């Protein structure tokens, strides 16, 4: 029923490593008018059947897109929650470090402080890297 035209062009440049890919898809849900006329000659009820199938296909595509958007939103929420949890954990480690230093345990306080700072830096760097991809 539908015609699909795919044109693909891949250009690879060894010097810069650039790859360009272009895909054009012409996906019509309904056949052309000529095809519909020929099909109607074979079976007069086929036009209504094609229209029903086209509506179902369009509904399925819309539902698929809506589900993809929900999944993307959940992924953003999970990423943000992970970032906040890493931040809170690092603040707790810094507070524990301060308590150790206050009670004259400089070595333990320094270790907890370094772990807290490294956790903060790693969480923010990993978050930024994931957002760029």
Backbone as JSON, one array per atom type, in Angstrom:
{
  "sequence": "XXXXXXXXXXXXXXXXXXXXXXXXXXXXXXXXXXXXXXXXXXXXXXXXXXXXXXXXXXXXXXXXXXXXXXXXXXXXXXXXXXXXXXXXXXXXXXXXXXXXXXXXXXXXXXXXXXXXXXXXXXXXXXXXXXXXX",
  "N": [[0.81, -1.2, 0.0], [1.86, 1.28, 0.79], [4.33, 3.48, -0.46], [7.76, 3.48, -0.35], [10.58, 5.41, -0.39], [13.94, 5.42, -0.34], [16.8, 7.17, -0.03], [20.16, 7.04, 0.32], [23.16, 8.42, 1.37], [26.45, 8.12, 1.98], [29.31, 9.54, 3.14], [32.64, 9.24, 3.64], [35.45, 10.52, 5.14], [38.78, 10.11, 5.45], [40.73, 11.72, 6.59], [39.54, 13.68, 8.31], [37.65, 12.13, 9.51], [34.93, 12.41, 9.15], [31.57, 11.55, 8.73], [28.81, 11.49, 6.72], [25.41, 10.97, 6.58], [22.47, 10.55, 4.88], [19.07, 10.1, 4.87], [16.12, 9.74, 3.21], [12.75, 9.38, 3.53], [9.8, 8.56, 2.06], [6.84, 7.94, 3.02], [3.84, 7.1, 2.4], [0.59, 6.79, 3.67], [-1.71, 6.15, 2.31], [-2.55, 4.63, -0.84], [-1.89, 5.79, -4.22], [-4.23, 7.75, -6.21], [-4.78, 6.53, -8.67], [-4.09, 3.86, -8.15], [-5.96, 3.31, -6.17], [-8.32, 3.46, -7.7], [-8.01, 1.28, -9.42], [-7.97, -0.78, -7.55], [-10.54, -0.54, -6.57], [-12.04, -1.4, -8.7], [-11.54, -4.1, -8.59], [-12.5, -4.87, -6.06], [-15.17, -3.39, -4.6], [-15.49, -2.78, -1.87], [-13.03, -2.46, -0.84], [-11.9, 0.06, -0.56], [-12.99, 1.26, 1.74], [-11.96, -0.53, 3.6], [-9.19, -0.04, 3.32], [-9.12, 2.62, 4.17], [-9.87, 2.31, 6.87], [-7.7, 0.74, 7.79], [-5.65, 2.58, 7.39], [-6.29, 4.59, 9.22], [-5.96, 3.12, 11.61], [-3.22, 2.6, 11.43], [-2.16, 5.2, 11.57], [-3.01, 5.92, 14.14], [-1.51, 4.07, 15.62], [1.1, 4.94, 15.09], [1.04, 7.5, 16.28], [0.63, 6.76, 18.95], [2.97, 5.32, 19.41], [4.9, 7.37, 19.17], [4.13, 8.95, 21.35], [4.66, 7.21, 23.47], [7.45, 7.02, 23.25], [8.17, 9.61, 23.93], [7.38, 9.66, 26.61], [9.17, 7.77, 27.68], [11.59, 9.12, 27.24], [11.24, 11.31, 28.92], [11.14, 10.02, 31.41], [13.76, 9.07, 31.51], [15.23, 11.45, 31.7], [14.31, 12.34, 34.18], [15.28, 10.31, 35.87], [18.03, 10.66, 35.51], [18.41, 13.26, 36.54], [17.6, 12.84, 39.19], [19.57, 11.04, 39.99], [21.78, 12.71, 39.87], [21.18, 14.55, 41.92], [21.18, 12.83, 44.14], [23.87, 12.03, 44.18], [25.04, 14.47, 44.74], [23.99, 15.06, 47.32], [25.06, 12.91, 48.74], [27.79, 13.52, 48.54], [27.88, 15.93, 49.97], [27.19, 14.97, 52.52], [29.44, 13.37, 52.97], [31.37, 15.39, 53.1], [30.5, 16.72, 55.41], [30.85, 14.7, 57.34], [33.6, 14.57, 57.14], [34.28, 17.09, 58.2], [33.41, 16.7, 60.85], [35.16, 14.66, 61.69], [37.61, 16.04, 61.52], [37.13, 18.0, 63.41], [37.15, 16.51, 65.74], [39.85, 15.95, 66.03], [40.82, 14.0, 64.22], [42.49, 14.08, 61.78], [43.51, 12.67, 59.53], [41.5, 10.79, 58.79], [39.44, 12.64, 58.39], [40.49, 14.14, 56.26], [40.59, 12.17, 54.26], [37.84, 11.5, 53.96], [36.95, 14.03, 53.15], [38.32, 14.38, 50.71], [37.23, 12.26, 49.24], [34.58, 13.12, 49.15], [34.8, 15.52, 47.65], [35.83, 14.52, 45.23], [33.71, 12.9, 44.48], [31.71, 14.83, 44.02], [32.83, 16.25, 41.83], [33.08, 14.17, 39.92], [30.39, 13.39, 39.61], [29.19, 15.69, 38.49], [30.7, 16.01, 36.15], [30.21, 13.58, 34.78], [27.47, 13.83, 34.45], [27.32, 16.07, 32.75], [28.62, 15.07, 30.48], [26.92, 12.98, 29.69], [24.61, 14.4, 29.02], [25.43, 15.78, 26.76], [25.7, 13.82, 24.84]],
  "CA": [[0.0, 0.0, 0.0], [2.64, 2.5, 0.87], [5.57, 3.53, -1.23], [8.87, 4.0, 0.43], [11.74, 5.77, -1.19], [15.06, 5.66, 0.55], [18.04, 7.61, -0.63], [21.16, 7.09, 1.36], [24.46, 8.87, 0.89], [27.42, 8.06, 3.05], [30.59, 10.11, 2.74], [33.64, 9.02, 4.68], [36.7, 11.21, 4.9], [39.75, 9.5, 6.37], [41.51, 12.74, 7.28], [38.79, 14.27, 9.42], [36.78, 11.13, 10.11], [33.54, 12.86, 9.06], [30.64, 10.67, 8.02], [27.5, 12.12, 6.51], [24.41, 10.01, 6.16], [21.19, 11.21, 4.62], [18.02, 9.15, 4.54], [14.84, 10.38, 2.91], [11.7, 8.36, 3.51], [8.48, 9.03, 1.66], [5.98, 6.84, 3.44], [2.43, 7.52, 2.32], [-0.3, 5.79, 4.23], [-2.71, 5.78, 1.3], [-2.05, 4.49, -2.21], [-2.25, 6.89, -5.11], [-5.62, 7.7, -6.7], [-4.85, 5.52, -9.74], [-4.1, 2.54, -7.53], [-7.26, 3.15, -5.51], [-9.33, 3.19, -8.73], [-7.81, -0.1, -9.87], [-8.4, -1.67, -6.47], [-12.01, -0.45, -6.46], [-12.6, -2.25, -9.75], [-11.43, -5.49, -8.15], [-13.41, -5.07, -4.93], [-15.67, -2.07, -4.21], [-15.41, -2.55, -0.42], [-11.63, -2.36, -0.41], [-11.57, 1.45, -0.22], [-13.31, 1.44, 3.16], [-10.99, -1.32, 4.36], [-7.92, 0.7, 3.29], [-9.28, 3.8, 5.04], [-9.82, 1.83, 8.26], [-6.33, 0.35, 8.09], [-4.85, 3.8, 7.44], [-6.58, 5.22, 10.52], [-5.3, 2.32, 12.65], [-1.77, 2.82, 11.31], [-1.86, 6.53, 12.08], [-3.16, 5.87, 15.6], [-0.37, 3.32, 16.16], [2.27, 5.83, 15.01], [0.91, 8.53, 17.31], [0.83, 6.12, 20.26], [4.4, 5.0, 19.49], [5.61, 8.61, 19.47], [3.81, 9.36, 22.72], [5.41, 6.33, 24.38], [8.86, 7.41, 23.2], [8.31, 10.85, 24.69], [7.3, 9.29, 28.03], [10.43, 7.14, 28.05], [12.62, 10.15, 27.29], [10.99, 12.1, 30.13], [11.56, 9.2, 32.55], [15.22, 9.02, 31.53], [15.69, 12.74, 32.21], [14.0, 12.35, 35.61], [16.23, 9.41, 36.54], [19.34, 11.3, 35.47], [18.4, 14.37, 37.48], [17.56, 12.26, 40.54], [20.91, 10.5, 40.27], [22.67, 13.84, 40.12], [20.88, 15.08, 43.26], [21.63, 11.86, 45.13], [25.33, 12.12, 44.25], [25.35, 15.74, 45.4], [23.68, 14.92, 48.74], [26.06, 12.0, 49.29], [29.06, 14.23, 48.67], [27.74, 16.88, 51.08], [27.27, 14.17, 53.74], [30.85, 13.01, 53.16], [32.09, 16.58, 53.55], [30.12, 16.96, 56.81], [31.57, 13.71, 58.13], [34.99, 15.03, 57.15], [34.36, 18.18, 59.17], [33.27, 16.14, 62.19], [36.42, 14.0, 62.0], [38.65, 17.05, 61.74], [36.78, 18.66, 64.67], [37.56, 15.62, 66.84], [41.29, 15.71, 65.88], [41.1, 12.85, 63.36], [42.77, 14.78, 60.53], [43.7, 11.75, 58.41], [40.17, 10.32, 58.38], [38.72, 13.8, 57.87], [41.02, 14.47, 54.94], [40.16, 11.13, 53.32], [36.42, 11.71, 53.67], [36.82, 15.28, 52.4], [38.76, 14.14, 49.33], [36.22, 11.41, 48.6], [33.42, 13.98, 48.89], [35.09, 16.44, 46.53], [35.95, 13.72, 44.01], [32.35, 12.48, 44.13], [31.03, 15.98, 43.43], [33.39, 16.52, 40.5], [32.73, 13.07, 39.03], [28.95, 13.42, 39.32], [28.88, 16.78, 37.57], [31.33, 15.74, 34.85], [29.49, 12.5, 34.13], [26.17, 14.36, 34.05], [27.51, 16.92, 31.57], [28.99, 14.23, 29.36], [25.74, 12.26, 29.26], [23.68, 15.35, 28.41], [25.93, 16.17, 25.43], [25.53, 12.71, 23.9]],
  "C": [[0.85, 1.26, 0.0], [3.91, 2.37, 0.04], [6.64, 4.12, -0.34], [10.04, 4.24, -0.5], [12.86, 6.12, -0.23], [16.28, 6.03, -0.29], [19.06, 7.74, 0.47], [22.49, 7.47, 0.73], [25.4, 8.88, 2.08], [28.75, 8.55, 2.5], [31.55, 9.91, 3.9], [34.93, 9.71, 4.27], [37.71, 10.71, 5.92], [40.52, 10.55, 7.16], [40.78, 13.29, 8.5], [37.86, 13.28, 10.11], [35.31, 11.51, 10.06], [32.73, 11.87, 8.24], [29.31, 11.39, 7.93], [26.55, 11.08, 5.97], [23.09, 10.73, 6.02], [20.19, 10.14, 4.19], [16.73, 9.91, 4.34], [13.81, 9.28, 2.77], [10.39, 9.03, 3.14], [7.52, 7.87, 1.91], [4.54, 7.33, 3.47], [1.56, 6.4, 2.88], [-1.33, 5.3, 3.22], [-2.05, 5.58, -0.06], [-2.48, 5.68, -3.06], [-3.68, 6.69, -5.62], [-5.77, 6.66, -7.81], [-4.92, 4.11, -9.15], [-5.43, 2.28, -6.83], [-8.36, 2.81, -6.52], [-9.23, 1.76, -9.23], [-8.27, -1.09, -8.81], [-9.92, -1.68, -6.34], [-12.68, -1.3, -7.54], [-12.56, -3.72, -9.35], [-12.45, -5.79, -7.05], [-13.88, -3.71, -4.46], [-15.53, -1.78, -2.71], [-13.98, -2.33, 0.05], [-11.24, -0.95, -0.01], [-11.84, 1.71, 1.26], [-12.33, 0.67, 4.04], [-9.64, -0.6, 4.43], [-7.99, 1.92, 4.2], [-9.21, 3.4, 6.51], [-8.4, 1.45, 8.67], [-5.43, 1.58, 8.21], [-5.06, 4.52, 8.77], [-5.9, 4.46, 11.65], [-3.79, 2.53, 12.63], [-1.37, 4.18, 11.88], [-1.98, 6.59, 13.6], [-1.98, 5.15, 16.25], [0.89, 4.18, 16.14], [2.22, 6.91, 16.09], [1.15, 7.96, 18.7], [2.31, 5.78, 20.46], [5.2, 6.25, 19.83], [5.35, 9.09, 20.89], [4.56, 8.5, 23.74], [6.89, 6.67, 24.39], [9.1, 8.68, 23.99], [8.25, 10.56, 26.19], [8.59, 8.65, 28.5], [11.56, 8.16, 28.15], [12.47, 11.0, 28.54], [11.43, 11.32, 31.37], [13.08, 9.15, 32.65], [15.81, 10.32, 32.07], [15.46, 12.81, 33.72], [14.97, 11.48, 36.39], [17.61, 10.04, 36.59], [19.42, 12.44, 36.48], [18.38, 13.87, 38.92], [18.92, 11.7, 40.92], [21.89, 11.61, 40.59], [22.43, 14.41, 41.52], [21.35, 14.12, 44.35], [23.16, 11.9, 45.29], [25.74, 13.4, 44.98], [25.11, 15.63, 46.92], [24.7, 13.99, 49.41], [27.4, 12.71, 49.49], [29.0, 15.26, 49.8], [27.83, 16.14, 52.42], [28.72, 13.77, 54.01], [31.67, 14.21, 53.63], [31.75, 16.91, 55.01], [30.81, 15.96, 57.74], [33.05, 14.08, 58.24], [35.18, 16.14, 58.17], [34.27, 17.69, 60.6], [34.57, 15.44, 62.6], [37.52, 15.01, 62.31], [38.4, 17.77, 63.08], [37.23, 17.83, 65.87], [39.02, 15.15, 66.7], [41.62, 14.39, 65.17], [41.36, 13.38, 61.95], [42.89, 13.84, 59.33], [42.34, 11.25, 57.89], [39.35, 11.46, 57.79], [39.19, 14.19, 56.48], [40.57, 13.45, 53.9], [38.69, 11.31, 52.96], [36.2, 12.99, 52.86], [37.22, 15.1, 50.94], [37.75, 13.28, 48.57], [34.98, 12.24, 48.26], [33.63, 14.91, 47.71], [35.19, 15.68, 45.22], [34.56, 13.25, 43.55], [31.58, 13.61, 43.47], [31.52, 16.22, 42.01], [32.99, 15.43, 39.51], [31.25, 13.11, 38.65], [28.63, 14.5, 38.3], [29.51, 16.55, 36.2], [30.6, 14.64, 34.1], [28.13, 12.98, 33.65], [26.3, 15.2, 32.79], [27.84, 16.12, 30.34], [27.77, 13.49, 28.81], [24.74, 13.18, 28.56], [24.12, 15.73, 27.0], [25.72, 15.08, 24.4], [24.1, 12.68, 23.49]]
}
